[in-house]
Amino acid sequence: MRTRDLLTQTPQDIVVIEELDYLTDQIRNQASQIGAQEVRFLVDTYYQMQERRKAGSNQERALGKANEPIALVDYFVGLDSYSEQKIKQMLQAYAEGKPEACWAMSIRGIGPIIAAGLSAHIDISMAPTVGHVWRFAGLDPTLTWDKGEKRPWNAKLKTLCWKIGESFVKVSNRDDDIYGKIYAARKLLEGERNEAGQFADQARGKLEKHKIRKDTDAYKAYSKDRLPPAHIHSRAKRYAVKLFLAHYHHVAYEVAYGEAPPKPYILTQPDHVHYIAPPNWPM
């Protein structure tokens, strides 16, 4: 039997597990009372444990191939795995008490960790328009951050949005997916525009502002006034994430104020009247 299956056999582990179980039950019963700061801490801790568990699992495989003992590493991987599960349950309880988080979890690719993180990071009273959310998440390309200045966005929320984009890419082939297919369609469109030379100015700007090694695929593309595939991939992901955040903002605004948010400025212009309503809403 693997060491991680024997975790409950020591008094120390029994104490830790009992405390985690008790805390999880308490949070389930009082989900609405958890503070946003505590939720943000739990989200960060979850991802830290996840990375540590992955590293431990890789170490286990390496030790196994070398015929080295794995009991100690296996033990701590098991503890991290158990703690991950408990934190996920806590955040699930929190998210289920937030209508906007429940809506987010109705979207393929969005689970309780991301949904709880969004709810804890985005204060709708401070975001009358989705533009405020985009800027806070670091998704406004007009924002600049020079040396010595305070970062004009929330780094943890920006990381969370990156994870959302990656998740949409992974589920893009699922029949019930929404935003992954938006990503895929946008990637095709961006690729066509790129080949037509519509991003030539951006490509030249990259070469002028950044030191890019000449032996890289990126340099080959930029030198031909084209954006490299990785850049197109990122643009398409960002488009899908921004649309998802626009829908999240719409839902959160309606929950808070009982009415739809004001239309973004761009949709009030004659040539930009297309509107995509939030899917699965109202629930």
N, C-alpha and C positions, 0 to 999 in steps of 0.2 A: 504493500500500500504506500502511495506517495506521501511524503511528509505533510503536504498541505491538507491532506485528508485526515490528519491526526491533530489538527490545530486545537481541538476542544479537549485534548487529553491532558493538558497541563493546567494547573491552577491559574497561572498568569494569563493564559489565553482565555480561559473561561471568564475571568474578570473583565478583560478587554471586550470580549464578544457580548457579554451581558450588558455592559455599559452602552455599547453601540446599539444593541437591540432596544434598550430602554430609551435612549435618546431618539432613535428613529420613531418609536411609538409616540413619544411626547410631541415630536414635531408634526407627526401626522394629525394628532389631536389639536394642535395649535398652529397650524400652517400659516394662518393669516397674521399671526403675531411675530413671525420671523422678520427681522429687519433686512433691508436691502444690502447693507454692508456685510451682514453675516452670510447672505446668499452669495454675494460676489466672492467672499472668502472660500465658501464651499465649492463653488465652480472652479476657482483657481486650484484648490487642493485636489479636486477630482482629476483634473488634467495632469497635474504634477504626479499623482499616484499612478495614473494610466501610463505615463512615459516611463516611470520608474519600474512598473511591472513589465512593460515591454522590454526594457533593458535587461531586467532580471531573467526574463524568459529566453532572451538571446544568449545570455551568459550560461543558462542551464544547458542549452543546446550545444554550446561550445565545449562546456565541461564534459557533457555526455560523449561527444565525439572523441575527446581526449582521454576518456575513461577516468576522469577525475570525479571525486565525490561531489554530489550536488545537493545534499540534504539541507545544508544551511541556506543556500540561495533559494531552494525550493520552499523552504519554510517562510521566508520573508516575501517571496512572490505570492504565496498563499494569503498572508496577512494583508498585503496591498490589494489583492483581488477582492477579499472579503470587505475591506474598508471601502473600496470603490462601489461595491454593490449597495452598501449602507448609505453612502452619500447620495447615490442615485435615487434611492428610495426617499430620502429626505427632500431632495430637490423636486422629485415627482409630486410629493405632497404639497410643497409650496406652489408649484406650477398649476396644480389642479384647482387651487383657490383663486387663480387669476384668469379672468375670461380671455384676456389677450394672449396669455401663455397657452391656454387650452386651444385657442384658435391656431397658434403656431404649431402645436403638437399634432394638429389635424393635417399638417402638410408633410408629405413624404420627405424624409431626410432631416426633419427637425424633431429631436427627442427632448426629454425633460431637462437635460443639462443646458442645452442651448436656450430652450424656452424660458427657463428660470433665469438664466444669465441676462437675456434680453430684458425681461421684466425688471430685474434688479438694477440694470444699467440705465435704462431709458425712463426718465421721469417726464411723462406726457405734459405735465404742467409747465415744463421748461421747453417744450417743443411744439409750438403752435402749428408749425408746418413740418413736412417730412425733410425739408432742407436742413433744419436744425439737427435732425437725427443723422443725416448723411455727414454733416460737418463734424458732429461729435464722434462719429465712427471712423473719421479719416477718409471718407469717400468723396469728398469735395475736391476736385483737382485744382481749384483756384486757391486753396489754402497752401501756404508755404511755411516752412519751418527752418529758420536760419540759425546758425551757431549762436549760442548764448541766449536764445529765446525760449520761452516756455512752449512745450508741445501744444499745438492748437487742437488736438483731438485726444480721445481716450484710447490709450494703447491696448488695454485689455478688451475693450469693445471692438476695436479694429481686428484684433486677433480672433475674437469670436466670429466676426463677419467673414474672416478668411476661412474659418472652419465651416461656416454655412455654405460658402461657395464650393469648397471641396466636397461637401456632402451632396450638394445638388449635382455635381459632376458624376458622383458614384451611383446615384439613383436615376440617372437620365434615361436608362433603358427600361425602367419599370413602367408597367402600363398605367399605374395610378400616380405617376410622377407629374408634377406641374412645372416647377421652376428649372429642373434639369433639362427639360425639353426647350424651355425658353433660352437657356444657356446654349444648347446645341444649335438652335436656329440662329441665335445671335452670332455664334462663332462662324457659321457659314457666311452670314452677311458681312461681318467684319473682314473675313478673308477675301471676299469679293472686292470690297472697298480698298483693301490693302493692295491687291493685285492691280487695281485701277489707278493706283498712285495717289489716292486721296489722303494718305497719311505721310506723304513725303516730307512735309515740313517737320512733323514730329520726329521722323527718322533722322533728319539732318540735325535737329536739336539734340537728340541723344548723343550723336557723335561729337558735337561741339561741347556739351556740358559734362560728359562722362568719359573716363579713360576706359576704353573697351579693347581688350586684346584682339589683335588682328587675326588670330588663329581660331576665333570662335564663330559659331553659326550666327550669333547676334551681330557681330561686326559685318559679316558677309551680307546680311539682310539690310542693315542700316546703311551700308555703303552703296546700296542699290536703291536707296530711297524707299525701302520697304521695312515694315516692322517684322521681327522674327516671330515664329509660331508661338513661342512662350508668351510673347507680349499680346498676341491676338487672343490666346487662351485666357489670360488675365483680364483683358477688356471684357470678354464675353461673360466671365464669371462675375465681374463687378456689376455688369448690367443686370444680371439675374438677381444678385443680392440686393441691389438698390431697389428693384421692383418689389422684391419680397419685403424690404423695410418700409416701402411706401404703403404696402398693404397692411403691414403690422401697425404702422402709425395710424392708418385709417381705423382699424379695429380698436386700438387703444383709445383713440380720440372719441369714438362713439361710445365706448364703455364709460369713459370719464364724463362726457358732456351730453350724451343722449342725442347727438346729431353728427352728421358727417363733417369732416374737417374742411376748411376752405380749399378750393382747388389750387394746385400749384400754379404759380404765375404763368408758366409755359403753356398750360392748358387753357388759359384765357386768351391766348393769341389766335388770330384767325387761321393760321397754318398749322396749329398744333391742338387739335380738339379731340384726339383719340384718347379714350379712357379705358383702362382695364380694371374692372372691379375686383376686390379681394375674393379669391375662391373660398368656398366653404363658409361664407359669411352672408347673412347671419347663420349661426349654428342651430 
